[in-house]
């Protein structure tokens, strides 16, 4: 599984840069909420970026400094930046959750607005 994920990430990063991923990430969620996403609370809802290389971590930290310098957000950015550790696959009922539960309130109120932002501002990245 670990080798597969590494290959998957490598092929994905060949299509989109870390800078582009950071831009999309910070444009589509609120990185100022500590341990929360909207009304959902708890550490499982924290904003986090988990890097696989020191270069990714440095680029992420530079990007956050840029956001701070430009006063993009009204509150401090609380996104945790860490090196990636062992990956644990989610339980099967969480796989493809959005695709199979689009009618659920969480999908409509939390995920749909993020998808709309991506489609509006980053349509050139979609294929």
C-alpha positions as CSV (number, residue, x, y, z in Angstrom):
1,X,0.0,0.0,0.0
2,X,2.8,2.5,0.9
3,X,4.5,2.0,-2.5
4,X,1.2,2.5,-4.3
5,X,0.5,5.7,-2.5
6,X,4.0,7.0,-3.1
7,X,3.6,6.3,-6.9
8,X,0.1,7.9,-6.8
9,X,1.5,11.1,-5.2
10,X,4.4,11.2,-7.5
11,X,2.2,11.0,-10.6
12,X,-0.2,13.5,-9.1
13,X,2.6,16.0,-8.4
14,X,3.7,15.7,-12.0
15,X,0.4,17.2,-13.0
16,X,0.1,20.0,-10.5
17,X,2.8,21.9,-8.5
18,X,3.0,22.2,-4.7
19,X,2.4,26.0,-5.1
20,X,-0.8,25.3,-7.0
21,X,-2.0,22.8,-4.4
22,X,-1.3,25.4,-1.7
23,X,-3.2,28.1,-3.5
24,X,-6.2,25.8,-4.0
25,X,-6.1,24.6,-0.4
26,X,-6.0,28.0,1.2
27,X,-8.7,29.3,-1.3
28,X,-11.2,26.6,-0.5
29,X,-11.2,26.3,3.3
30,X,-10.7,28.5,6.4
31,X,-7.3,27.9,7.8
32,X,-8.0,30.1,10.8
33,X,-10.4,27.7,12.5
34,X,-8.6,25.7,15.2
35,X,-9.7,22.1,15.2
36,X,-12.9,22.9,13.2
37,X,-14.5,22.9,9.8
38,X,-17.5,25.1,10.0
39,X,-19.8,23.7,12.7
40,X,-17.8,20.4,13.0
41,X,-15.4,20.5,15.9
42,X,-12.6,18.3,17.1
43,X,-9.0,17.6,16.2
44,X,-10.1,15.4,13.3
45,X,-11.3,18.6,11.6
46,X,-8.0,20.5,12.0
47,X,-6.4,22.2,9.1
48,X,-3.2,20.4,8.3
49,X,-0.6,20.0,5.5
50,X,1.6,16.9,5.7
51,X,4.7,17.2,3.6
52,X,6.7,14.3,2.1
53,X,9.9,16.4,1.5
54,X,11.7,19.2,3.2
55,X,11.3,21.3,0.1
56,X,7.5,20.9,0.3
57,X,7.6,22.0,3.9
58,X,9.8,25.0,3.1
59,X,7.5,26.0,0.2
60,X,4.4,25.7,2.5
61,X,5.9,27.8,5.2
62,X,6.9,30.5,2.6
63,X,3.4,30.5,1.2
64,X,1.9,30.9,4.7
65,X,4.3,33.8,5.4
66,X,3.1,35.4,2.1
67,X,-0.5,35.0,3.1
68,X,0.3,36.6,6.5
69,X,2.2,39.5,5.0
70,X,-0.6,40.2,2.5
71,X,-3.2,40.0,5.3
72,X,-5.3,37.6,3.3
73,X,-7.1,36.3,6.4
74,X,-8.5,38.4,9.3
75,X,-7.4,35.9,11.9
76,X,-4.1,34.0,12.4
77,X,-3.6,30.9,10.2
78,X,-3.6,27.8,12.5
79,X,-2.9,25.2,9.9
80,X,-0.5,22.6,11.2
81,X,2.5,21.9,9.0
82,X,4.2,18.6,9.6
83,X,6.2,15.9,7.9
84,X,3.9,13.1,6.7
85,X,4.0,9.9,8.8
86,X,2.5,6.6,8.3
87,X,-0.8,6.7,6.4
88,X,-3.8,4.9,7.7
89,X,-6.6,4.1,5.3
90,X,-10.1,5.3,6.3
91,X,-12.8,2.8,7.1
92,X,-14.6,1.6,4.0
93,X,-17.8,3.6,4.7
94,X,-15.7,6.7,4.3
95,X,-14.4,5.8,0.9
96,X,-16.0,7.8,-1.9
97,X,-18.2,9.4,0.7
98,X,-19.1,12.5,-1.3
99,X,-19.8,10.5,-4.5
100,X,-22.3,8.2,-2.7
101,X,-23.8,10.7,-0.2
102,X,-24.3,14.0,-2.2
103,X,-27.7,14.4,-0.6
104,X,-26.3,14.5,2.9
105,X,-26.4,17.9,4.6
106,X,-22.6,17.8,5.3
107,X,-21.9,17.3,1.6
108,X,-24.4,20.1,0.6
109,X,-23.2,22.7,3.1
110,X,-19.5,21.9,3.5
111,X,-18.2,20.1,0.4
112,X,-20.4,21.6,-2.4
113,X,-19.2,25.2,-1.7
114,X,-15.6,24.0,-1.9
115,X,-16.2,22.2,-5.2
116,X,-18.0,25.3,-6.5
117,X,-14.9,27.5,-5.6
118,X,-12.6,25.0,-7.3
119,X,-14.8,25.0,-10.4
120,X,-15.0,28.8,-10.5
121,X,-11.4,29.7,-9.7
122,X,-9.4,26.7,-10.8
123,X,-11.3,25.3,-13.7
124,X,-8.1,25.3,-15.8
125,X,-6.7,22.6,-13.4
126,X,-9.7,20.2,-13.9
127,X,-9.7,17.7,-16.7
